Amino acid sequence: MTNQFRSMSCWAVLGWLLAMCIPVTAFAWGAQGHHIIANLAQAQLSAKARIELDRLLALEPGETLESVSTWADEHRNPSSAAWHYINFPRDSCIYNVQRDCPTGQCVVEAIGKQMDMLASTAPDEKRLVALKYLVHLVGDVHQPLHAGYLDDKGGNTYQLQAFMRGSNLHALWDTGLIRNLNEEAAPMTARLLSSALPAQSRDLSAAHAAEESCRIVSTSGFYPKRKVGLDYVERFAPTMERRLAMAGARLAGMLNRVFR
């Protein structure tokens, strides 16, 4: 249990309750989560990557890695909607491209394509768009329910009752677990930067990250009873924090590799 959870005030409870009431579509993490991932990555960039990213971002003055991290949701369209997630069958979390992404329209393949574009000699305007997608999609693939199951649309149709109010499992993971901490993005970023990550946190494989998310979704108890209590939050908040930290570390690793 985190210190933030132990010291949660009545205002934090209220904030979590309100977050559970907000209807959402499959937008991973919400703005705060994506901002935290971008800031975690920014802090772990190599000097060369930082210079090149600053040059690309200068094409749109005032933009930062944090500010562009939600661009892909803000500009979502039918042609890119499927890039934000992948569906696994309920009996396997092993990525099979022919089965799970036969047309290349899923988050795993989209990350690879944006990496290739960013590393190419294409015009900087196209490379900047690729950067915007990459920052966002790396966050998406680490939100467990963006590598969940088709039959419940990544938890969107799994309805819940929390504090006598209706919501769904996807909404809980998008915003509820983060808002429950009642912590601003900057101090949360600093705290996660100091946390120890397992060795596989430096793995740059989008497929591996998707498989990890799928295994979290398949964990016993991940799908709670229809009336969710704070015991669920206490159990899974550390998992949520670890996914944010790993997303930031991996995004930095990808960018450092592109601009080495």
C-alpha positions in Angstrom: 0.0 0.0 0.0 1.4 3.4 -1.0 1.9 6.2 1.5 -0.5 8.2 -0.6 -3.2 5.6 -0.2 -2.7 5.4 3.6 -3.0 9.1 4.0 -6.0 9.4 1.6 -8.3 12.2 2.7 -12.0 12.4 2.3 -11.3 14.7 -0.7 -9.3 11.9 -2.4 -12.2 9.5 -1.8 -14.6 12.0 -3.4 -12.2 12.5 -6.3 -12.0 8.8 -6.9 -15.8 8.5 -6.7 -16.3 11.2 -9.2 -13.7 9.7 -11.5 -15.7 6.5 -11.5 -18.8 8.4 -12.7 -17.2 9.9 -15.8 -18.3 8.0 -18.9 -15.2 7.3 -21.1 -14.3 5.5 -24.3 -11.1 3.5 -24.7 -8.7 6.4 -24.0 -5.8 5.0 -21.9 -4.8 6.5 -18.6 -6.4 9.9 -19.2 -4.4 13.1 -19.6 -2.6 12.8 -16.2 -1.3 9.3 -16.9 0.0 10.2 -20.4 1.6 13.4 -19.0 3.4 11.4 -16.3 4.7 8.8 -18.8 6.0 11.6 -21.1 7.7 13.4 -18.2 9.3 10.1 -17.0 10.6 9.6 -20.5 11.9 13.2 -20.8 13.9 12.7 -17.6 15.6 9.6 -19.0 16.5 10.8 -22.5 20.1 10.9 -23.7 21.6 14.2 -24.5 21.5 13.5 -28.3 17.8 12.4 -28.2 16.8 15.5 -26.2 18.4 17.8 -28.7 16.7 16.1 -31.7 13.3 15.9 -30.0 13.6 19.6 -29.1 14.3 20.4 -32.7 11.3 18.4 -33.9 9.0 19.9 -31.3 10.1 23.4 -32.2 8.2 23.0 -35.5 5.2 23.7 -33.3 6.4 26.4 -30.8 5.5 25.8 -27.2 5.0 22.0 -27.6 6.7 19.6 -25.2 6.8 15.8 -24.9 4.2 16.2 -22.2 1.9 18.4 -24.2 1.9 16.2 -27.3 1.3 13.0 -25.3 -2.5 13.3 -25.6 -2.5 14.4 -29.2 -3.4 11.0 -30.6 -6.6 10.9 -28.6 -7.5 14.4 -29.4 -7.0 13.7 -33.1 -8.4 10.1 -33.2 -10.1 9.2 -36.4 -11.5 6.0 -38.0 -8.2 5.2 -39.7 -6.2 5.3 -36.5 -8.7 4.2 -33.9 -7.5 0.6 -33.8 -3.9 1.7 -33.3 -4.6 2.3 -29.6 -5.3 -1.3 -28.5 -5.0 -5.0 -29.2 -7.3 -7.9 -28.5 -6.1 -11.2 -27.1 -8.1 -14.4 -26.9 -9.0 -15.3 -23.3 -6.8 -18.4 -23.4 -3.6 -16.9 -24.6 -1.4 -13.8 -23.9 1.2 -14.8 -26.5 1.3 -12.3 -29.3 0.5 -13.9 -32.7 0.5 -11.3 -35.4 -1.5 -13.5 -37.9 -4.2 -14.1 -35.2 -4.1 -10.8 -33.2 -3.1 -8.2 -35.8 -3.5 -9.6 -39.3 -4.1 -6.2 -41.0 -1.4 -4.4 -38.9 -4.1 -2.3 -37.3 -3.2 -2.6 -33.6 -1.1 -0.9 -31.0 1.8 -3.3 -31.3 2.3 -2.9 -35.1 1.5 0.8 -34.9 4.3 1.4 -32.5 6.7 -0.3 -34.8 5.5 1.8 -37.8 5.9 5.0 -35.9 9.4 4.0 -34.7 10.3 3.4 -38.3 8.9 6.7 -39.5 10.7 8.6 -36.7 14.0 7.0 -37.6 13.6 7.6 -41.3 14.7 10.4 -43.6 11.1 11.6 -44.1 10.3 15.3 -43.8 10.4 16.5 -40.2 6.6 17.3 -40.3 5.9 13.6 -40.8 8.5 12.6 -38.2 6.9 14.9 -35.7 3.5 13.3 -36.2 5.2 9.9 -35.7 6.6 11.2 -32.4 3.2 12.3 -31.2 1.8 8.9 -32.0 4.7 7.0 -30.4 4.6 9.0 -27.1 0.9 8.2 -26.8 0.8 4.6 -28.0 3.6 3.4 -25.8 1.5 4.6 -22.9 -1.6 2.9 -24.3 0.1 -0.5 -24.6 1.0 -0.4 -20.9 -2.6 0.2 -19.8 -3.6 -3.4 -19.1 -7.1 -3.1 -20.7 -5.6 -1.9 -24.0 -4.4 -5.5 -24.4 -7.5 -7.1 -23.1 -10.4 -9.0 -24.6 -12.7 -8.2 -27.5 -15.8 -9.6 -26.0 -16.0 -6.8 -23.3 -14.2 -4.2 -25.4 -11.3 -3.9 -23.0 -13.5 -3.7 -19.9 -15.7 -0.9 -21.3 -18.8 -3.1 -21.1 -17.9 -4.7 -17.8 -20.2 -2.6 -15.6 -19.3 -1.8 -12.0 -20.9 -0.2 -8.9 -18.5 1.9 -6.9 -19.8 3.9 -3.9 -23.3 3.3 -5.2 -22.5 4.8 -8.6 -22.2 3.2 -12.0 -19.0 2.9 -14.0 -17.0 0.3 -15.9 -13.6 -1.4 -15.4 -11.9 0.5 -18.2 -12.9 3.8 -16.5 -11.4 2.6 -13.3 -8.0 1.9 -14.9 -8.0 5.0 -17.1 -8.5 7.5 -14.4 -9.9 6.1 -11.1 -6.7 4.5 -9.8 -4.6 7.5 -10.6 -7.0 10.1 -9.2 -7.4 8.0 -6.0 -3.8 8.9 -5.1 -4.7 12.6 -5.0 -1.2 13.5 -6.2 -0.2 16.1 -8.8 1.7 14.9 -11.9 5.0 16.5 -11.0 5.5 14.9 -7.6 4.2 11.6 -8.8 6.7 11.7 -11.7 9.5 12.3 -9.3 8.4 9.5 -7.0 8.1 7.0 -9.9 11.6 8.0 -11.2 13.1 6.9 -7.9 11.3 3.6 -7.9 13.1 0.4 -8.7 12.0 -1.3 -11.9 12.5 -5.0 -12.8 15.2 -5.8 -15.4 12.6 -6.3 -18.2 11.6 -2.6 -17.9 14.3 -1.8 -20.4 12.8 -4.3 -22.9 11.9 -2.2 -26.0 9.5 -4.8 -27.5 5.9 -3.5 -27.9 4.7 -7.1 -28.3 6.3 -7.9 -24.9 4.6 -4.9 -23.3 1.2 -6.0 -24.7 1.7 -9.6 -23.4 2.5 -8.2 -20.0 -0.7 -6.1 -20.0 -2.7 -9.1 -21.1 -1.3 -11.2 -18.2 -2.3 -8.5 -15.8 -5.9 -8.6 -17.1 -5.9 -12.4 -16.8 -4.8 -12.2 -13.2 -7.3 -13.7 -10.7 -9.3 -10.8 -9.2 -8.5 -8.3 -11.9 -12.2 -8.4 -12.8 -13.7 -7.4 -9.5 -17.1 -8.1 -8.1 -19.7 -5.8 -9.4 -19.5 -3.7 -6.3 -15.9 -2.4 -6.1 -14.4 -1.6 -2.7 -11.1 0.2 -1.8 -9.6 -3.2 -1.3 -9.4 -3.5 -5.1 -7.7 -0.1 -5.3 -5.2 -1.1 -2.6 -4.3 -4.2 -4.4 -3.9 -2.8 -7.9 -2.7 0.8 -7.4 1.0 -0.5 -7.2 0.5 -2.4 -10.5 -0.9 0.8 -12.1 2.1 2.8 -10.9 4.6 0.1 -12.1 3.0 0.2 -15.6 3.4 4.0 -15.7 7.0 3.8 -14.7 7.8 1.0 -17.2 6.1 2.9 -20.0 8.2 6.0 -19.3 11.4 4.0 -19.1 10.6 2.1 -22.3 9.6 5.2 -24.2 12.9 6.8 -23.3 14.7 3.7 -24.4 13.0 3.7 -27.7 13.7 7.4 -28.4 17.3 7.0 -27.3 17.7 4.1 -29.7 16.2 6.1 -32.6 18.5 9.0 -31.9 21.7 7.2 -30.8 
